Amino acid sequence: MNEEVTFRKMTVADVDAVYRIEELSFTLPWTKEAFYYEMLENQHAYYVIAETTEGIVGYCGLWLVMDECHVTNIAILPNQRGKKLGEKLMLAAIEVAKENGAKAMTLEARVSNTIARNLYEKLGFKNGGIRKSYYSDNFEDAIVMWVNFDE
């Protein structure tokens, strides 16, 4: 069963659903207020929503600054993982970044998160270094990854 997924820009009305996914996905979830701030105040923020007949199943947060795009967070509902939705969502986010003039995209991933790192490598991201003790829940290092769209 290959369920159709559509992508669109997040709105304030989506905050509750996105926050639910955030809470189910991360040991250090962003607050609901942080998502409201992203929607209402942060002029650089653009969030891509993944939707199926089940409703919102994932999101990807982007900060578009000048000609660079930073992925702030990406998550898929736990019961929807393993369906290639994360890959489709990242591809949609990359398209948004390019459409908004980004020449490069960057993100951080936990060193231990091999599933995510493998996906990013598959999409052309390269290792850009390590941020020591980046995650405050367990002081795990983050790997910084970059992709240049011109290459």
C-alpha positions, 0 to 999 in steps of 0.5 A: 500500500503506497499511500499518497503524500502531499507537501505544503507550507505549514500554517499556525493551524498546524502547530498542535499536530506538529508539536505532537510529532515533535514530542513523540520524536525527540528527547528534547522537544521544542516547545509549542511556543517555539513553533508559534514563534517560528510561524508568527515571528521568524521571517526566515522560517519555512516549514514543510508539512507532509500530509496523507489521508491520516493527516499531518504525518511529518514536518521539516523546519527550514531557516532560509537566510541569504543563499543558505538553508538550515534544517532546524528539525525534521520528524515523521510520526513514529507509526509512519516511519519506514515508508520513505516519507522522511526521504520524500519530505527532505526532497520536498524541503530541498526543492523549497530551499532551491526555489527560495534561492538557497545554494547550500543546505546544512543540518546537524544530526546525532552521531548515533543516528545512522538512519538519518545520516544515511538518508542525508548522505544518499541525498548528497550531504557531506560531513562538514565537521563535529559539534562536540557535546551538541545535545544537552540531554546526553551531551552527544556530538552532532555531525554537521552535514552540508550539500551544495546545490551547484555541484 
